[in-house]
Amino acid sequence: MAGGPLVLSKTNQLKHYEGHTTRYVVLATIVAGMGGLLFGYDVGITGGVTSMDNFLEKFFPHVAAQAKAGNETGGDAYCTYSDIGLQLFTSSLFLAAAFAGLVGSWTTRKFGRTMTMLIGGLCFMVGAVLTCAAYYLAQLVVGRVILGFGVGLATQSVPLYLSEMAPTQVRGQLNIMFQLSITIGILVAECINLGTQYMPDDKGWRTSLGLAVIPAIVLTLGGKYLPETPNSLLERGKDAEARAILVKIRGTENVDNEYDDIKIAAQIATQIKTPWRNLCKRDYRPELVMSFFIPFLQQWTGINSIMFYAPIIFKTISPNGALLATVITGAVNVGTTFVSVALVDKVGRKPLFYEGGLQMIAAEIAMGLLLHQYFGGRVGDTVPHGVGIGIISVVCIFVAGFAWSWGPLAWLVPSEVLSLETRSAGYALTTFMNFLMTFVVGQSFLSMMCSMKWGIFLFFAAWVAVMSLFIILLTPETKGIPLEEMHLVWKGHWAWKGWAADKERRMAAIANQPGTVQFEDYKVNEENAAALNGDHNDAKLA
């Protein structure tokens, strides 16, 4: 059936799509995943660079002076790095990325997924050069904003690309390549920071920022040479090319079922001139809820704040080994993401959400209590060696819980539940909300830590409890459901089945109006059913 919940056939059974995971799909997935590497690299580099003294002295001398004074007078360790300007440097990228996601809604629909990747890669290259060469704070911020546009466009296009290219049975695994790339980008950046922190003068932070051009070049080349998805090609009227690509990526000529479903969805999508207005209609209420709340809630786990400011947090506890401890947590982030890759298409999405949520709640409560009990809160205060190891271990446990649950799944699930006619707008909303909340939390984290101190980790734990309830009560399981059959998940969900039945009645009424795509779709279903019954009767007669 088509992309939306147009349940006009005589069965609610899922169709079987032929094909397997070809090398062609795997290669395209790896290259497209570089979009995640851009995001991850910036997250890792930003945290390390803002803890380098020569960087602070050049662009934020008052923060460097504040830290030095704190060392001499024993000031409040939680407030040493609390500065609106420093927070704005960190979070300005994500505000730009949020609005770039909205632009990406138009470019992915008008020009395709790969063209949006290419534009994102080019923006990231320009931004990396500007930040690397910056001598004034204004240059630095402009470079960050352009980097943000690159990250936003890549994040809007890559998960859509991965979901549409992947076969149904391994869609979760291949889509998580995006999150895996983010974690690899974070780890690579942290290792680079570890190696550049002792370079003389400003060479360290300039090298760290400048190396961002490498993943940007890979993504740009990917945008130029990777094939477009069949969904996007059909949406733009390129039927023959779409079928040829589908045959190539599925490794079989027998792609009629999948091709027909995508084509019907594309026909409906092309009738919709204002997908944003459509997304807000009652017919697409569950999709709107998932697109808005999942990315909104993801950032209130506190993960990006901890990853941004991990060097500063560890430096607050102990001035030595802060970047090394951050590298350890980055390695845990990468390693545990593979757990999600291995399990997401076996156990499903919701069990990973449940386990990860419980793990993050326990870790954040433990983190807050350890700091409350053993850390005095003044600059120069230290914790016992064993407690310091314990704090790093708890952060690793928290990062692991996020890496196999809310990290990858907050990108995967919205990309799955959106029908083709709302996919560009819906995923733009997902990207916008994710980066907007990243901006809000990043802009306020150091100030909140200054005022709430160790209690900030209990604050984030409470948010994880709220988001776990959202998953339990409102989010459907999408494992093994073809994208064009995703409407069936709403019919079986206690919170949405009444809405689905109401929509089915309204769509059935539309299907009785000759000339509509839904009416033609219904006729095709009826003709196919009649043909099958005829073949069956002929076989019985013979």
Summary of the structure (lengths in Angstrom):
residues: 542
radius of gyration: 24.7
end to end distance: 32.3
largest distance: 97.6
contacts: 2080
relative contact order: 0.16
helix: 79%
strand: 0%
